[in-house]
Amino acid sequence: MASSLTKDSASSGEKTFFGHPRGLATLFMTEMWERFSYYGMRALLPLYLIAPGGLDMNPATATAIYSVYLSLVYLLAMPGGWFGDRVWGPRKTVAIAGGVIMAGHLVLALPWEGTFFGGLGLVAIGSGLLKSNISTMVGHLYDGPEDPRRDGGFTIFYMGINMGAFAAPLVIGTVGENVNWHLGFALAALGMGLGVLQFLLGTKHLDEKSLIVPKPLSKDERAATLRKSMIWLGIAAVFYIGTVVTGVYTLNWLLVPITIAGLVIPVMVLTRIKRDKELSEAEQSKMSGYIWFFVAAAIFWMIYDQGGSTLAIFAESSAENSVFGWDFPVSWYQSVNPVLIMALAPVFAAFWLALNRRGKEPSTIVKFSSGLVLVGASFFVFLMPLTIAGDGHKAAAMWLVAIYFIQTVAELTLSPVGLSVTTKMAPAKYASQMMGVWFLAVTAGDCTTGLLSLAGVELNGTGVVAAEATLAVVAGIAIFMYRGKVKKLMGEVR
């Protein structure tokens, strides 16, 4: 990446990163290594859960665990943002989070089934602490919401995510599938360790705002928060110890409450922020407009995140995982999306900027509606390999590649813009927490998938796939039709 640091002729001679503040390079590399660890483990997770040499679970249970795990990662982004806003500040929170994630992967590397879910929990907690705060620090690098480089900066940051995500299945997935599952998880720990080291070395290039705790807890608030947390922790501990002692405990006692919470908590959080009387009239209006984007994103992620579960499990059992007679690990499918992101993200960033200069850039609403329609179209394509497998044949690998390609275009249309619009529309009181709210849309989508799996719904069934595809397309068209109303709610934000 050294060649990307160039002199900015338009400024005072400070080095920049693709024309952006140099601090973006630090956050880019930190996120790249964190995503290497995360996506490597994620590529292995559903395959390890169903493998005879792994936990040997049925596909429905594996999908439910995978979906609940993803939902928990994004659910914990909300308290992660709260820690950044009120306890440690974004920079300290990210540093601590990296250490927790690394510890989680090391626990996963232990060859004991009993520690497996504890390791997943640590990775989820660390990821929740990191996600909101590192995105907030990207926003700190720019001159407010109107900085024309802002959307492009988030797109470049998104490339860092996908560089790590591309390499992870090729390295961690190959080792995990072909050598040893737990050695694969150990490589994920190494990746996170490199990310923490890089972050600590590059903090001098970050904006000073990342050191500030925007609204620190008072002494009384800190004591009250600790007391309430210990009470709820005690209640949970007594409940689950009781289920184990009485012999009634099953995995559903853990999975079902999390999925229900993942659907209820986003509604509660949005309602609480919307009813906050300290918000100005303009901030209230923006929150009303933001709810439209939130619902759209939840539907999008419900379908998109099945690329790592529903599609991966289908590939394991029903796809011809070879190219020109050369077989490859199933986990490698998870590298298709990030390599396409790396190829297309600069094109999208340049395209939006060129249109912006001409005053023709599509609004955020149009981009969101397009993303929904495209992700729905990807599942209509999924019906083809499902039909082929239903006739007793193996579906060609290129069918899955085509699905991932369409989803990648949809992702570039919706996700980086969603991160950016969240920072633009966030009330000042909820700066870091609003990034957590954005991630709650992922939680809601994944919890819907988890509940369907727990209810015994066959997610690889043609009827279910067609219904999800139709839902996304109809939602995209509906948002486009009401774009005038949403634009009015957004105020000056475009």
HELIX and SHEET records of a PDB file:
HELIX    1   1 ALA A    2  SER A    4  5                                   3    
HELIX    2   2 GLY A   23  ILE A   50  1                                  28    
HELIX    3   3 PRO A   59  LEU A   75  1                                  17    
HELIX    4   4 ALA A   77  ARG A   86  1                                  10    
HELIX    5   5 PRO A   90  LEU A  108  1                                  19    
HELIX    6   6 GLU A  113  HIS A  140  1                                  28    
HELIX    7   7 ARG A  150  ALA A  168  1                                  19    
HELIX    8   8 PRO A  169  GLY A  173  3                                   5    
HELIX    9   9 THR A  174  ASN A  178  1                                   5    
HELIX   10  10 TRP A  181  GLY A  202  1                                  22    
HELIX   11  11 THR A  203  HIS A  205  5                                   3    
HELIX   12  12 GLU A  208  LEU A  211  5                                   4    
HELIX   13  13 LYS A  219  VAL A  245  1                                  27    
HELIX   14  14 ASN A  252  LYS A  274  1                                  23    
HELIX   15  15 GLU A  281  TYR A  304  1                                  24    
HELIX   16  16 ASP A  305  GLY A  307  5                                   3    
HELIX   17  17 THR A  310  SER A  318  1                                   9    
HELIX   18  18 VAL A  330  SER A  335  5                                   6    
HELIX   19  19 VAL A  336  ARG A  357  1                                  22    
HELIX   20  20 THR A  364  GLY A  390  1                                  27    
HELIX   21  21 ALA A  397  MET A  425  1                                  29    
HELIX   22  22 ALA A  428  TYR A  430  5                                   3    
HELIX   23  23 ALA A  431  LEU A  454  1                                  24    
HELIX   24  24 THR A  462  MET A  481  1                                  20    
HELIX   25  25 ARG A  483  MET A  490  1                                   8    
SHEET    1   A 3 LEU A   5  LYS A   7  0                                        
SHEET    2   A 3 LYS A  15  PHE A  17 -1                                        
SHEET    3   A 3 HIS A  20  PRO A  21 -1                                        
SHEET    1   B 2 ALA A 319  GLU A 320  0                                        
SHEET    2   B 2 ALA A 395  ALA A 396  1                                        
SHEET    1   C 2 SER A 322  VAL A 323  0                                        
SHEET    2   C 2 TRP A 326  ASP A 327 -1                                        
END                                                                             
